[in-house]
Each structure stands twice: as structure tokens, then as C-alpha cells.
Amino acid sequence: MRIVELRQYTLRPGSRETLIELFERAFVTGQQAAGITVGGRFRDLDDPDRFVWLRAFPDMAHRRRALEAFYSGPVWRRHREAANATMVDSDDVLLLRGPGFRAEPGTREVVATICRPAEPAAFDAYAARHLGPAHALHRTEHAENDYPLLPVRTGEGVRVWFGPAEPPPWPAARLRLAPVTT
């Protein structure tokens, strides 16, 4: 299990493809060079102005060092103005613990579910019946955000998984996502 950020960006109308092109050209390799594992990148199929992506770290200390390296490094400095010009909001971030996720090649659509279960034991029973290893189940990481320049949502106990499953009996949001292919 790793530390995973699920990042949901709200973009300026019509700018998603600009950000995706920049992201794929510069930010994937730039983050990898800083020690960040870049996971799935997605277009939100229900909102043309949303970009959803994941990145992972072995632990919180590695996360802090890797983020410091990337955001003080030459790739971010060179491209940050262009990236920020596409964004309305980049602070919708869940800090999770889980395996990360990348869609299989050729996948056209992925459903991501963000669930807020009332009781952990009841959720575990639901997960045992309806979720398998392919769902890449993630849980809230409650560690303090030690890189406060990038906010994360706090005070929430969520479960996130990928792929179809029986709807949970708790409040949940479902995201229909199209993988970005390079």
C-alpha cells in the first residue's frame, strides 16, 4: 500500500486538452524524475472541464521530498504559468492509502466511486461481497499533510475504488472517466 493522491481539477472552459498535452509532454516525466509515480490520468466524461489523475509515493516522508523536488525544480518553474492558466481549482485532492490505479491499455471508460461509509466494519462487509483486487480499493490516509503548499481535503473518511460494483448503501459519488492515452 502506498500514499496516493486522487486529484480532481476544475479547468477553465475549453482548456482541458491544453492541460493534458502539457501534462503528458512535461509533467509526467518531470514528476517521475522527482521520484513520483504518476498513475492514471482521465478526462471526466460528464464534465468537459475536469481532469482527474492519481500519483503515488511509498510513504509520507517520500511524498514531501518528492513534491519539494518537483515544485522547486526546472520543469514546474518552466511550465507552471501555462498549467495554472488552465485551472479554476486544483485543491480537490484526497490523500489516500492504496495500490494506486492505471487503466488497462485499450480501456475506454472507468468508473471511480468515492464513498463515505458510516461504519468501517459495515464497509468491510460490503467490500468483501462486492469488491475484488481489480477494484484497487483505497482508504483515507489521515496523516497530516506535510506539504501544505498543496492542500488536501481533511476530516473525511472515504473509500475509493475503480470499476463497476453494486452501489454502496452510503453516500457515494461516481465518476465516469476516460483514460488519457499517449
N, C-alpha and C positions, 0 to 999 in steps of 0.2 A: 504494500500500500504506500502511496506517495501523497504528497501535498499537491492538490490540483486546484487551479483557479478556473472557474467557469465564468467567462467574461461575455457580457451582452452589451453591445454598443448600439446606441441610437445615433443615427447618422443624419446629416443634412440631406434633404430630398435630392435624389439622383446621384449621390456621391458614393454609393456602396462599391461599385465596380472600380472606382478610382482608388479607394482604400484597399480593396482586395489585390489589385495589381501591385500597389506599393508594398503591401504586406508580403505577398509571395516573392517579390523581387528582392526586397531588402530585409524585412523584419524576421522572416523565418530563419535564414542563415545567421543573421546578426544575433538573434536570441540563442540559437544553438551554440554559437561561438562563446557566449557568456555562460554556458552550462545549463541552459533552459531546454527542456523537452517540449517542443511545440506539438500539440495534439491536433485534433480535428478542428477544421475551420469550416464555417457554414453560412449560407445565406438563409435567413428566416423566410420560409415560403409564404407566410401570412403577413409579412411586413417588409416591403421593399427597401426600407430604410433601417434595417437591423442586420448586424453582423455578429455572429456568435462564435466563440472559439475557446479552446482549452490550452492550458500549458501546465507543466508538472515539474516538480522538484523532489529530490529524495527526502528532504526534511526542511523544517522552517529555517534553520541556520543557512542551509544552502540557498534557499529561496532569497533570503535577504542579500547574501553576497552576489548572487546571480543578477538580481534586479538592480543592485547598485552598479554592477559592472555594465549592464546593458544601458541603463538610463543615464549613465555618465560617459558612455562610450561614443565613438565616432558615428556609428550607424544611426542611433537615435538623434544625436545632435544634427546630423546632416538632413534627416527626413522628418523630424518632429513637427515642424510647422506645416508641412504638407499633410501629414496624418491628422494633426489636430484640426486643420481646416475642414476636414470631412465630418467631424464629430460634434454632436449636440451633447451627448452624455456617454462617458466611459466608466462611470462609477458603479454600474450594476454588476457587481462581482461577488460570487460566492466562493469562499475558501473552504475546500473540501478535502477529505481523505478518501482515496480510492485508487483504482488502477489506471485512471486516465481513459481516453477513448479516441479512436480514429475509425472512421467508417471503412469497411472493406472496399477495395477498388471496384468500381462499377456500380456502387450503391447510388441510387438516385434520390432516396429520401430516408431520413432517420427521424424517429420520434424521440424527443428527450422529455422526460417527465420530472418535474420538480414538485415534490410532495412534502407537506408539513404534517407528519403523523402526530396524533395526540399522545400516544404512548409507545416507547421504543419496543416493548415486548409484543404489543399488538402488531407493530410494523414487521418485526422479525417473523411472526407467524404468516403475515401476508407475503413477505418476500420468499419464505420457504415454499409457499404454494405457487407463486406466480412469476418469480424471477430466477433466472439461471446465470451462470458465469458470463454468458454473452451479453447480458444486460449491463455489465460494467457498473455495478452499484457503488455510489459514493455517499458519504455522510458528512455532515458539517464538521469542519475542523474548528474547535473552539479556542485554539491558541491565539494569543494576542498578535495582531498584525504588526510585525516588527519592521515593516517598510511603509510607514504612514503616508508617504508621498502618493501612494496608490491606495485609495480607500477600498475596503471590502465591507459587505453587509454583515452586521453583527447582530447578536441576540436572536438568531433564528436557528431552529433545529430542523434541517431539511434532509431529505434523501433525494438523490438524483440518479436516474438510470436511463439507458438508451435502448430503444427498441420497443415493439408493441408488447403490451401486457394488459391483463384485466385492470380496469380503472380502480384505483385505491379508494377506500371509503373515507378519506380525509381530503382536505383542500389540496388541490394539485393544479399545476399549470402544465399544459402540453405544448411543446414547441415542435412544429414541423420544419425540418431543416434539410437543405440540400447541400451535400458536401462540396467544398471548393476543390476542384481538381486542377492540377498543374500540368 
